[in-house]
Amino acid sequence: MLFIYSSPGRVNYADRLEDIKSADFKRKKYFAGYIDTMIRFLYLNILLLLCTSSFSFAQVETQTVMIDGVSIQYRSFGKGNITVVFEAGMGEGMDNWKTIPESVSKFAKVLCYNRPGINGAPETKDLPTVPVMANRLNQLIQQVCGNDSIILVAHSMGGYIARYEVSKHPKNVMALILIDPSAEGVYENMSLKETQNFVHVGDSLMASQPPGAQKEQHKQLNKNPWSQHFLIEGGHWFHVKQPKLIVDLIEQIVEKLNMKP
């Protein structure tokens, strides 16, 4: 930009030079401020995009479905025609799976739910026997999953429910993953108080399972040529501490099912 001064008197070039420098400084300062504003605007937009694009299991809407007169809370999301159904352990609900469902939803559908009375879910007067709980699970799968292939993932006491579901409806479940499942008969000699306290002492009780009970589990699993057994360090809730191990295992099974004709 060129500044032209017209004056009848003597021109003080030093003053004019300072004026030009001052004007140039203001111009540069203006553009610097403009660029800084644009950078901030762009940064805020990128940050907003990242925030809105992030996904977490807690953001998924909790829905309800009526099963035998009981309102069941569940979350269902993901993609594909394979649904991974999660069955939590005693006293635990769908939030117990932490980040696993959202990771699995990248390559399959996910279904998590709260059994009655868990995590604030409506209670029922029915005695929560394994057949009763498994029947609700089966109806939930039928209503929500439709014709999808089912992978059932169960932890601890949830293993009872999952195994019962598979025994009654073997054609409905394509794969079963049992995470540190309760051995058969582990609760038979417990009083009601001891059973209630089990939620807090699960680690020590699972660690003291008799070797015979563990061998029986392995024997049952090994009947299927696809069956595998893994020994993983980390305690009874190792799926919370090492979620990637579970996610990778589920993904391997999904890939195998997708390859089947």
Secondary structure, DSSP 8 states (H G I E B T S, - for coil): -------SS---HHHHHHHHHHHHHHHHHHHHHHHHHHHHHHHHHHHHHHHHH---GGGS--EEEEETTEEEEEEEEE-SSEEEEEE--TT--GGGGTTHHHHHTTTSEEEEEE-TTSTT----SS---HHHHHHHHHHHHHHHHTT-EEEEEEETTHHHHHHHHHHH-GGG-SEEEEES---TTTTTT--HHHHHHHHHHHHHHHHT--HHHHHHHHHHHTTSTT-------S-TTHHHH-HHHHHHHHHHHHHHHHH--
